[in-house]
Amino acid sequence: MANRTKVTQQKRARERAKQERQQEKTRRREEARTRKANEPSTGGSDGDPDIAGIVPGPQPRPWNDEDLVEDDTDTSAE
């Protein structure tokens, strides 16, 4: 019978630990919810400063191709 008591006590200790872990998880979840609710919303596109100035659609070319086009028209006129 002494062994049975030991097993019962161990089981109770495990169950208590499990309940404590569950309560800790619940507390952390509540804290996260309140933290997210109190944060000011950034509004989707303001999050990444690297892409802040980019607009959808065709972008201007970063190099100067206009000189090449003018050179082609000059050679065909000769």
Protein Blocks (a to p, Z undefined) as FASTA:
>chain_A
ZZmmmmmmmmmmmmmmmmmmmmmmmmmmmmmmmmmmmpccehlmlmpmmlmmpcedjddd
fbdfklmmmmmmmmmmZZ
